[in-house]
Amino acid sequence: MKILFSPIGSTDPIRNMHDGSMLHITRHLRPDEVYLYFSHEMHAREKKDRRYTYCLDMLSKHLGKTIAVHPIVRDDLIDVQDYEIFYEDFKRILENIFARTAEGDEVYVNISSGTPAMKNALLILSVLGDLPIHPIQVVTPIHRSNYTDENVDDYNAEEQWENNYDNTADTQNRSEEIHPRNLTSLVKVAIIKKHLDAYDYSAAYEVSRQMGSQMPEPCRLAIEQAYERMNRNQVTVSQIAKKTGYQPMPVTKTEECASMEYLLALQLKVKRGNYDDFLRGLSPIIVDLFDRILRTFGGFKYTDYCDQDKDGNIKWSMTKLDQTPYLATLQNADNSRHGFSYGFVYSRQLKELILAFCTNDKLKKLADDLRMVEETVRNQAAHTMLPFTDALIQRWTKFTVGDIMEKLKKTAELVKLAPNPQVWNSYDDMNEYIKDLLNKYFVFN
């Protein structure tokens, strides 16, 4: 025997002079039994005019086949968007159906009728459940969402049946059984998209790798590229770009690229709420931005007055600073009781150089604010075990995390590191590119 389980939805039984999903699957599957699942709203319509059972009766006569119809009524079911309710209820119903089947019987489920929660519950049961059910979907006659200009309350089932184009001999079969492998891919692709929305590229990449040959090469490369970008492996990102023709990084010149991608990675930490990591990552980019301020608006590179020791560390040079206008500023900036020691370069020293020699007042204020944030957060963090919340950071610095990120962005724009405001959306743009690729290769109508 063939047995069909179908929720009842708003386009059943007939809409726009074509079968709804339930009736269409029944027409071409020709099951021996049909279980109809009614919510309160759908059952009220059935009680009013018998539209669902009437059309099934007429189809049974049209096919010359007896079809047993079993209504399953849930009159207390008002909230039809709760996935968990349907998952558990559908699971119990299908287990009861299987308990009454004989060897060789096949059970099919309609995953195109009902609310999104109903469809998702049946989809998950088809993929992850232990029951050997066959999911069937139906493409709409217009191959897009049904329009709903008909009055579903003023419904004449007899007239709908008589005017149904699908009763003609040459009607197209729009139903299709979805194979488990494709369903598994569909679920995994949906999971990847959720990871992209959360900027969790490690998880998205891992799911992509698990799919193996089921993941098309262009999609796999795009997800790998995003993963490598998150890890700031610019060389690998550019190597993949040569294969695919897509470069997600808005700045590709080596020196500027490293700084820009570091800033964008910090922005991701803010979006994901990783405030601890965001604050710990401030010092390197603040030094980098301060260097760019001095080069662009101060007229010099601080590294021109430094030496590099055998370990690669940059330190102030006594000989190079001698007789320069910068030495007095550095001496005044050093809070050490031993005076300026010509040691490592610190952001507090660069800030003082900016205040003394920078010609841009906006950048002076930004540098002063960013240095205050860096110093305050570091000192406070050394004496607290509390998590870094936005409220706590604002109490310490007078700025929210969003404010701090905006100051970094504004500084990057003023020193021409960020070529345009659109660069701050580049991770979202990359996500949309990957999603479009996935939609292209994983089309389930």
VMD Tcl script that draws the C-alpha trace (Angstrom):
set ca {
  {0.00 0.00 0.00}
  {0.91 3.63 -0.46}
  {0.05 5.91 2.44}
  {0.20 9.73 2.38}
  {0.39 12.01 5.41}
  {-0.37 15.65 4.63}
  {-0.88 18.78 6.69}
  {-3.57 21.03 5.25}
  {-2.53 24.52 4.21}
  {-4.11 27.69 2.87}
  {-3.61 26.77 -0.80}
  {-5.36 23.40 -0.39}
  {-7.32 21.84 -1.96}
  {-7.48 24.00 -5.12}
  {-6.15 27.51 -5.67}
  {-6.07 29.61 -8.83}
  {-7.70 26.75 -10.80}
  {-4.90 24.29 -10.03}
  {-4.37 21.55 -7.45}
  {-2.95 22.52 -4.12}
  {-0.08 20.35 -2.92}
  {-2.17 17.79 -1.03}
  {-4.53 17.15 -3.95}
  {-1.74 17.16 -6.53}
  {0.37 14.60 -4.69}
  {-2.71 12.41 -4.25}
  {-3.51 12.71 -7.96}
  {-0.10 11.45 -9.11}
  {0.92 9.22 -6.20}
  {-2.47 7.44 -6.13}
  {-2.19 6.41 -2.48}
  {-4.49 3.88 -0.86}
  {-4.83 5.97 2.30}
  {-4.52 9.67 3.04}
  {-4.10 11.15 6.53}
  {-5.15 14.81 6.64}
  {-3.80 16.93 9.48}
  {-6.13 19.80 10.42}
  {-5.32 22.78 12.62}
  {-8.24 24.69 14.19}
  {-8.47 27.10 11.24}
  {-8.31 24.45 8.55}
  {-10.83 22.23 10.34}
  {-13.26 25.16 10.58}
  {-13.11 25.43 6.78}
  {-13.65 21.69 6.38}
  {-16.68 21.77 8.66}
  {-18.13 24.69 6.73}
  {-18.04 23.26 3.19}
  {-16.12 19.92 3.20}
  {-13.77 21.41 0.63}
  {-10.88 19.01 1.36}
  {-12.76 15.72 1.66}
  {-15.13 16.68 -1.18}
  {-12.23 17.25 -3.59}
  {-10.61 13.99 -2.49}
  {-13.89 12.18 -3.10}
  {-14.11 13.70 -6.56}
  {-10.49 12.84 -7.30}
  {-11.10 9.26 -6.19}
  {-13.94 8.99 -8.73}
  {-11.85 10.74 -11.38}
  {-9.02 8.22 -10.90}
  {-11.33 5.25 -10.53}
  {-9.56 4.34 -7.31}
  {-10.77 4.03 -3.74}
  {-8.83 6.28 -1.39}
  {-9.45 5.97 2.36}
  {-9.32 9.39 4.07}
  {-8.39 9.67 7.76}
  {-8.83 13.16 9.29}
  {-6.53 14.06 12.19}
  {-8.07 17.05 13.93}
  {-6.26 19.40 16.29}
  {-8.99 21.91 17.18}
  {-6.92 23.25 20.07}
  {-4.09 24.12 17.67}
  {-4.28 27.90 17.28}
  {-0.56 28.79 17.25}
  {0.60 27.18 14.01}
  {4.18 28.54 14.02}
  {5.65 26.48 16.86}
  {8.05 24.00 15.27}
  {8.47 21.89 18.41}
  {4.74 21.20 18.69}
  {4.59 19.82 15.17}
  {7.82 17.86 15.38}
  {6.60 15.88 18.39}
  {3.02 15.52 17.13}
  {4.03 14.46 13.62}
  {6.53 11.99 15.04}
  {3.83 10.31 17.18}
  {1.36 10.22 14.29}
  {3.86 8.71 11.85}
  {4.97 6.14 14.41}
  {1.32 5.08 14.82}
  {0.89 4.88 11.05}
  {3.99 2.69 10.71}
  {2.75 0.47 13.54}
  {-0.25 -0.42 11.34}
  {1.65 -0.98 8.11}
  {2.62 -4.31 6.61}
  {5.85 -5.31 4.92}
  {6.19 -3.53 1.60}
  {3.94 -0.61 2.53}
  {5.38 2.86 1.87}
  {4.64 6.07 3.74}
  {4.92 9.45 2.02}
  {4.74 12.93 3.57}
  {3.76 16.19 1.91}
  {6.38 18.85 2.75}
  {4.74 21.57 0.61}
  {1.47 22.11 2.52}
  {0.89 23.79 5.86}
  {2.78 26.48 7.73}
  {6.59 26.88 7.57}
  {6.81 25.26 11.02}
  {4.88 22.21 9.75}
  {7.04 21.92 6.63}
  {10.27 22.27 8.63}
  {9.16 19.64 11.14}
  {8.46 17.12 8.37}
  {11.72 18.04 6.62}
  {13.74 17.38 9.76}
  {11.88 14.14 10.43}
  {12.66 13.05 6.88}
  {16.38 13.75 7.31}
  {17.09 12.93 10.95}
  {14.22 10.70 11.99}
  {14.38 6.92 12.25}
  {11.27 6.30 10.13}
  {11.69 5.41 6.43}
  {9.36 8.11 5.12}
  {9.38 9.52 1.59}
  {9.16 13.34 1.47}
  {7.39 14.82 -1.55}
  {7.35 18.46 -2.62}
  {5.22 20.24 -5.21}
  {6.19 23.12 -7.47}
  {3.51 25.78 -7.87}
  {1.92 26.06 -11.36}
  {3.55 29.48 -11.80}
  {6.90 28.27 -10.34}
  {6.85 30.92 -7.63}
  {4.78 31.71 -4.56}
  {1.04 31.39 -5.07}
  {-0.83 34.67 -5.10}
  {-3.80 34.74 -2.74}
  {-6.45 36.99 -4.25}
  {-9.20 34.37 -3.89}
  {-11.58 34.53 -0.95}
  {-10.74 31.40 1.03}
  {-13.83 31.81 3.22}
  {-16.33 32.14 0.39}
  {-15.28 28.86 -1.22}
  {-17.36 26.76 -3.61}
  {-15.71 23.33 -3.66}
  {-17.89 22.03 -6.51}
  {-17.13 25.03 -8.70}
  {-13.41 24.83 -7.86}
  {-13.33 21.18 -8.89}
  {-15.12 21.81 -12.17}
  {-12.71 24.62 -13.12}
  {-9.53 22.83 -12.08}
  {-7.08 22.72 -15.00}
  {-5.27 19.76 -13.42}
  {-8.24 17.54 -14.22}
  {-7.26 17.57 -17.91}
  {-5.51 14.58 -19.44}
  {-2.27 16.40 -20.27}
  {-1.77 17.89 -16.80}
  {1.86 18.22 -15.75}
  {3.09 16.33 -12.70}
  {4.54 19.01 -10.43}
  {5.27 16.66 -7.53}
  {8.69 15.20 -6.85}
  {10.10 12.89 -4.21}
  {13.16 14.42 -2.54}
  {15.94 11.95 -1.95}
  {17.50 11.79 1.53}
  {20.93 12.77 0.23}
  {19.52 15.96 -1.27}
  {17.57 16.66 1.89}
  {20.68 16.25 4.00}
  {22.49 18.69 1.73}
  {19.60 21.14 2.00}
  {19.70 21.04 5.80}
  {23.49 21.44 5.88}
  {23.35 24.37 3.48}
  {20.77 26.01 5.74}
  {23.13 25.45 8.69}
  {26.02 27.01 6.75}
  {23.90 30.08 6.05}
  {23.11 30.42 9.76}
  {26.82 30.24 10.56}
  {27.51 32.94 7.97}
  {24.87 35.16 9.54}
  {26.67 34.70 12.87}
  {30.08 35.37 11.23}
  {31.19 31.93 12.43}
  {33.34 31.00 9.47}
  {35.12 28.16 11.25}
  {31.81 26.36 11.75}
  {30.64 27.11 8.21}
  {33.91 25.76 6.80}
  {33.70 22.60 8.90}
  {30.15 21.83 7.71}
  {31.28 22.48 4.13}
  {34.17 20.04 4.53}
  {31.87 17.39 6.00}
  {29.70 17.56 2.88}
  {32.62 16.36 0.75}
  {31.69 15.94 -2.92}
  {28.15 17.13 -2.22}
  {29.54 20.66 -1.87}
  {30.24 22.12 -5.33}
  {33.79 23.38 -5.81}
  {32.87 27.08 -6.27}
  {30.89 27.04 -3.01}
  {33.60 25.17 -1.14}
  {36.26 27.63 -2.29}
  {34.13 30.63 -1.34}
  {33.56 29.29 2.19}
  {37.24 28.36 2.53}
  {38.15 31.87 1.37}
  {35.92 33.37 4.07}
  {37.51 31.11 6.70}
  {41.02 32.10 5.63}
  {40.03 35.74 5.58}
  {38.73 35.55 9.14}
  {42.17 34.19 10.10}
  {43.75 37.08 8.16}
  {45.62 34.78 5.77}
  {45.67 37.35 2.99}
  {47.94 35.32 0.70}
  {45.58 32.32 0.71}
  {42.56 34.57 0.20}
  {44.19 36.12 -2.87}
  {45.24 32.70 -4.21}
  {41.63 31.53 -4.04}
  {40.54 34.81 -5.68}
  {42.72 33.95 -8.68}
  {40.78 30.69 -9.07}
  {37.30 32.10 -8.57}
  {37.57 35.68 -9.78}
  {36.13 36.96 -6.50}
  {38.21 39.07 -4.11}
  {36.37 39.79 -0.82}
  {39.09 42.03 0.64}
  {38.39 45.68 -0.24}
  {42.09 46.64 0.13}
  {44.72 44.36 -1.38}
  {47.98 46.34 -1.21}
  {50.07 44.36 1.29}
  {50.66 46.94 4.03}
  {47.21 48.53 3.88}
  {45.53 45.13 3.52}
  {46.93 43.82 6.80}
  {45.72 46.88 8.71}
  {42.32 47.02 7.02}
  {41.61 43.33 7.57}
  {42.70 43.64 11.21}
  {40.16 46.45 11.67}
  {37.43 44.43 9.95}
  {38.25 41.44 12.18}
  {37.85 43.71 15.23}
  {34.51 44.84 13.87}
  {33.44 41.17 13.66}
  {34.30 40.73 17.32}
  {31.99 43.64 18.14}
  {29.19 42.18 16.03}
  {29.56 38.80 17.73}
  {29.72 40.34 21.20}
  {33.31 39.21 21.83}
  {34.16 42.38 23.73}
  {37.06 40.85 25.67}
  {38.87 39.91 22.46}
  {37.99 43.26 20.89}
  {39.57 45.22 23.72}
  {42.65 42.98 23.87}
  {43.15 43.59 20.18}
  {43.12 47.38 20.35}
  {46.82 48.10 21.02}
  {48.33 46.90 17.71}
  {45.82 48.76 15.55}
  {46.06 51.92 17.66}
  {49.85 51.99 17.14}
  {49.31 51.37 13.42}
  {46.73 54.15 13.10}
  {48.86 56.57 15.13}
  {51.75 55.85 12.77}
  {49.51 56.67 9.80}
  {48.35 59.91 11.43}
  {51.96 61.03 11.91}
  {52.89 60.10 8.35}
  {49.84 61.75 6.79}
  {49.36 64.82 8.99}
  {52.58 65.05 11.02}
  {55.08 64.92 8.21}
  {57.28 62.07 9.47}
  {57.51 58.34 10.13}
  {58.33 57.49 13.69}
  {60.22 54.40 12.51}
  {62.76 56.72 10.87}
  {63.89 57.52 14.42}
  {64.07 53.92 15.59}
  {66.45 50.98 15.41}
  {65.68 47.31 15.17}
  {67.37 44.96 17.62}
  {68.55 41.42 16.86}
  {65.12 40.02 17.79}
  {63.31 42.34 15.38}
  {61.97 44.68 18.06}
  {61.55 48.36 17.17}
  {63.11 50.76 19.71}
  {63.73 54.48 19.78}
  {67.24 55.43 18.57}
  {69.32 57.84 20.63}
  {71.42 58.90 17.66}
  {68.51 59.36 15.26}
  {66.44 61.39 17.74}
  {69.32 63.63 18.75}
  {68.83 67.24 17.68}
  {65.25 66.59 16.45}
  {62.14 68.49 17.57}
  {60.59 65.15 18.56}
  {62.96 64.31 21.40}
  {61.62 66.91 23.83}
  {58.05 65.72 23.25}
  {59.05 62.11 23.92}
  {60.94 63.11 27.05}
  {57.88 64.97 28.36}
  {55.61 62.03 27.48}
  {57.66 59.48 29.43}
  {56.30 59.02 32.92}
  {59.24 56.97 34.10}
  {61.17 58.35 37.08}
  {64.35 57.56 35.18}
  {63.34 59.71 32.23}
  {63.16 58.78 28.56}
  {64.97 55.47 28.10}
  {65.00 55.07 24.30}
  {63.25 51.75 24.71}
  {60.21 50.22 23.05}
  {57.71 52.41 21.20}
  {54.41 52.91 23.06}
  {51.12 54.37 21.89}
  {51.19 57.00 24.65}
  {54.40 58.40 23.10}
  {52.91 58.44 19.62}
  {49.83 60.19 20.97}
  {51.98 62.99 22.37}
  {53.74 63.33 19.04}
  {50.33 63.58 17.35}
  {49.14 66.26 19.76}
  {52.35 68.22 19.19}
  {52.84 67.88 15.43}
  {49.59 66.72 13.77}
  {47.84 69.39 11.66}
  {44.36 67.77 11.85}
  {42.33 68.63 14.96}
  {39.80 65.83 14.42}
  {42.58 63.26 14.43}
  {44.11 64.81 17.54}
  {40.83 64.31 19.38}
  {40.41 60.77 18.04}
  {43.95 59.85 19.06}
  {43.42 61.26 22.53}
  {40.16 59.31 22.95}
  {41.58 56.02 21.63}
  {44.66 56.26 23.83}
  {42.45 56.96 26.86}
  {40.33 53.90 26.06}
  {43.38 51.68 25.64}
  {44.96 52.81 28.89}
  {41.75 52.75 30.94}
  {40.62 49.34 29.76}
  {44.04 47.77 30.27}
  {44.30 49.12 33.80}
  {40.75 48.15 34.74}
  {41.04 44.70 33.17}
  {44.11 43.98 35.27}
  {42.02 44.33 38.43}
  {38.70 42.69 37.54}
  {37.45 39.20 36.83}
  {34.12 40.45 35.51}
  {33.16 39.85 31.87}
  {33.57 42.89 29.66}
  {30.01 44.05 29.03}
  {29.11 47.11 27.00}
  {27.71 48.81 30.13}
  {30.91 48.13 32.08}
  {33.12 49.44 29.29}
  {31.00 52.57 29.02}
  {31.28 53.12 32.76}
  {35.07 52.87 32.51}
  {35.64 54.91 29.36}
  {32.42 56.94 28.81}
  {32.21 55.22 25.41}
  {30.22 52.18 24.27}
  {31.95 49.45 22.29}
  {30.15 50.79 19.24}
  {31.53 54.27 19.94}
  {35.06 52.89 20.16}
  {34.68 51.01 16.89}
  {33.34 54.12 15.20}
  {36.40 56.10 16.36}
  {38.67 53.47 14.83}
  {36.70 53.57 11.59}
  {36.70 57.37 11.42}
  {40.46 57.45 12.01}
  {41.01 54.87 9.27}
  {38.95 56.94 6.85}
  {40.75 60.21 7.67}
  {44.20 58.68 7.09}
  {42.95 57.11 3.82}
  {43.36 53.54 5.01}
  {39.66 52.88 4.37}
  {39.04 53.96 0.74}
  {35.27 54.41 1.22}
  {32.53 53.77 3.82}
  {31.35 50.67 1.94}
  {34.42 48.71 3.10}
  {32.86 48.31 6.54}
  {30.14 46.15 4.95}
  {32.59 43.90 3.15}
  {32.02 40.85 5.39}
  {28.26 41.16 4.86}
  {28.86 41.56 1.12}
  {31.02 38.43 1.19}
  {28.28 36.54 3.03}
  {25.73 37.52 0.39}
  {28.10 36.37 -2.35}
  {28.44 32.95 -0.69}
  {24.69 32.66 -0.12}
  {23.99 33.52 -3.76}
  {26.40 30.77 -4.82}
  {24.73 28.27 -2.49}
  {21.30 29.24 -3.82}
  {22.56 28.75 -7.36}
  {23.81 25.21 -6.75}
  {21.25 24.04 -4.19}
  {17.87 24.73 -5.76}
  {15.00 22.79 -4.27}
  {11.76 24.17 -5.73}
}
mol new
graphics top color blue
foreach p $ca { graphics top sphere $p radius 0.5 }
foreach p [lrange $ca 0 end-1] q [lrange $ca 1 end] { graphics top cylinder $p $q radius 0.2 }
display resetview
